[in-house]
Amino acid sequence: MQPKDTYCVFCRSTERHLPLTENQQRWVRLQKGATFYVGDLLMCTAGSCRKVRSSGNTRRFHPEFLRIPEGVE
């Protein structure tokens, strides 16, 4: 999946979103469970947002939003 500029509902503006790295995917699976599909998730790179959403949806993918911690790259 390629990086893309898309609307972030958390930042309330169009921002660059990147696909998750393997370490970030591993972190999300630890939070959501081993069977949670992470292949289509994107992370907002604006400032300290780092919130996760699915690639096909401008809204968060789950009622509990996730923010990838700074140390997980």
N, C-alpha and C positions, 0 to 999 in steps of 0.2 A: 504494500500500500504506500502511496506517495503522500508527502506532506501536502496540506491544502489550507487555503485561507477560507474560513467559514465563520459564520456568526456564533459567538459564544454567549449563551444565556446568562452566564455568571458575570462576564465582563461587560455585557450589553454593547458589544461592538464586534466587528469582523476582525478576527485574530488568526494567526498561524497555528495550525493544529498538526501535531506529529503522531505517527503511529508509535505504539509502545515498544520499547526495547524488550529483550528477553527478561532482563532483571525486573523491569516494571510489570511485565505480564506475570511473572512469578509472584511479585508483591500483591497484585490484584487477586490472584488465585488464593493466596494465603488469607486475604480478607473475605473473599466471597465463596470459597470452596474450590476443591480441586477440579470439579467438572465444569466450572463456569467458563464459558467461551470468551476468550480475550482477543481473538484474531482480528476483530473489526473495531477495536477501541482506539480512540485518539485522545491525546492530551493537549490542552491549551498551553501555549508557551508564553503568553503575555504576562510579563512581570512575575509575580509570585502565584498566579492563578493555579496552574498545573492540575486543573480539574479534568476528570475523565468523562468521556461520553462515547456513544457508538458513532460510527462514521456516517450512517445514513439518517441520523436524527439530530436535530439541533437542540433537543431537550436532553436532560440527563437520562442515562439508561436505566436508572434504578431510583426508587424514592430516596435512598441514602446516597448522596453524591460522594465520590471519592476524590481526594486530592493526593496525588503522588508526592510523597515526602521529598525534600531537597536532596537527601543522601542517596536516593534510589535512581540510578542513571542507567 
